[in-house]
């Protein structure tokens, strides 16, 4: 039998060094060398994709190795019944995978709660973290719609657990398929055909799913087991191929060439794999290359060629046996650095790499190795390991859940004061007054509609009904650039307009909510000066505004057919850096925060001047159009700052209002609605915003 050392039992986990665990067959240090190659490629890609554009395909190398060595591990129990066969396997998996994983997840959870602010950029972190304890982090990423190559994933310290999820889900199927193969592969009956062909069949179906989903549902193709099973199955099938005595029995020139060809395919994936064609067809190169390399390594001869000597060299093996822990720790370190000091400069990259290897080494020495030495599983000890393991995982999940639940009390971030930072639509019928009873305000627009939620809650508490018809990236009457090619044929506009037309009553109000200002930054950081200039000035920018004004005129023409009043918000002040990321002592030095959290009033007036000119043209053409301009309450002085005189936030990010900012602008919206819905003036109209009592 030619099989890998059963001490190395997972695509990502390293091995046990206990000599007592050996079984007949050969030990292949070069397979640990392959792990080193894979983990280095993944780490470099995550550090900076420009260093190794296809480095993410290193996970595919891990998958093939995992399929091979996990199958080799199962073979040592082939004489036992199915219950013992599977229970011993799962007990060994728990001992090898979960102690370092639990430690990493708990420490990362604590650091995340302390240093990662609440925001859209971080809202999926807790669900992925909690899913990782039970091997479903990949499913959590699908539910949160965070594709592997989307910008938000770089800020989630738990994204890398998707591959562990794939492996752990593979473990649910692998023992049964291998047991079936071992028991009845030699039978000449139909049972033997099924036993020999079942793994092949499932792998083929998985490959077909991978081909189909890569172009139809890319996130599922990347993250989920159905489209990845075939990669692990390839390693398993290679191991079974060797078990049947069909592996290489001697080393010759062609055998060495086969290994080098495999290495070439692996490196082809590392440098050329493209996200759009992944996992199919680009995963074929690293998968086939890894199969050829393992096939070349797993010979019976003691003679080793140059390639195997390189892979089995001491520096490479040092990384290889620690590959699991390095993989576990590198991504949380990189993500947390992105949130705090940044990860753009050479010094911070060096720090990130050094911490990854340091913590990987500590985890290997203090957690992996001690837990793996507890591997003599027989009789009651197997059951004990399973019970204690499941209990430990559940307890750790509970601790993580509690940390996230009480994060607002534990965080070091200023955003922990959620009452001041995050707008929320809170409708309390018990506290409602009758001021606006029987009225409805429709909020139609993009993400800036929900950003008025705290102010709209105040309107609701005065008796009005609030209806949000908003979708991120879908402004209505944006006035910066056209959004809806052929407005009357656009489904988003048509559906929203139809909803308003069916529900609106005479006298109701529609608020067209949008930014209407060219951003200076997004949630990931500031824009460069050339980008801002191209968006604001020049022939194309002027042409875009003219087309956007024509589109807004079409919108107003359509809305004028309804018995409602239309309110449009004027451009709000914006910032050159996002406050939620740049307000704490530990992130102010981040390069993304370099532009600062203040901007001059004059600069803002210049930025919004072209759109204000368009608004004036609209009000001339549609005299009943009301304009809600909150610029003065938010920026009463020569400088607009992220925080007011009391130190309370006005914006969450570069352009969305905070909950406190909502309270500042609320009187303006209330005054407009009082004017539209009543002939009586607002008794607080001459009161400064800070002294107005807002029912929120």
Secondary structure as UniProt FT lines:
FT   TURN            6..7
FT   HELIX           19..21
FT   HELIX           29..47
FT   TURN            49..51
FT   TURN            53..54
FT   HELIX           55..57
FT   HELIX           58..75
FT   TURN            76..79
FT   HELIX           82..93
FT   HELIX           94..98
FT   HELIX           99..115
FT   HELIX           120..122
FT   TURN            123..124
FT   HELIX           125..132
FT   TURN            133..135
FT   HELIX           137..143
FT   TURN            144..145
FT   TURN            148..149
FT   HELIX           151..155
FT   TURN            157..160
FT   HELIX           161..184
FT   TURN            185..186
FT   HELIX           190..216
FT   HELIX           218..223
FT   HELIX           225..227
FT   HELIX           229..243
FT   TURN            244..245
FT   HELIX           253..272
FT   HELIX           275..277
FT   TURN            278..282
FT   HELIX           283..297
FT   HELIX           306..311
FT   HELIX           314..321
FT   HELIX           323..339
FT   TURN            340..341
FT   HELIX           346..363
FT   HELIX           364..368
FT   HELIX           369..372
FT   HELIX           380..405
FT   HELIX           407..410
FT   HELIX           414..416
FT   HELIX           418..421
FT   HELIX           429..431
FT   TURN            435..438
FT   STRAND          440..445
FT   HELIX           447..450
FT   TURN            451..452
FT   HELIX           453..461
FT   TURN            462..463
FT   STRAND          465..470
FT   TURN            472..473
FT   HELIX           487..489
FT   HELIX           491..503
FT   TURN            506..507
FT   STRAND          509..513
FT   STRAND          521..522
FT   TURN            523..524
FT   STRAND          525..526
FT   HELIX           529..536
FT   HELIX           539..559
FT   TURN            560..561
FT   STRAND          565..569
FT   HELIX           579..582
FT   TURN            585..589
FT   HELIX           591..593
FT   TURN            594..595
FT   STRAND          598..600
FT   HELIX           601..621
FT   TURN            623..624
FT   STRAND          626..628
FT   HELIX           631..634
FT   STRAND          639..641
FT   TURN            645..646
FT   HELIX           659..677
FT   TURN            683..686
FT   HELIX           689..691
//
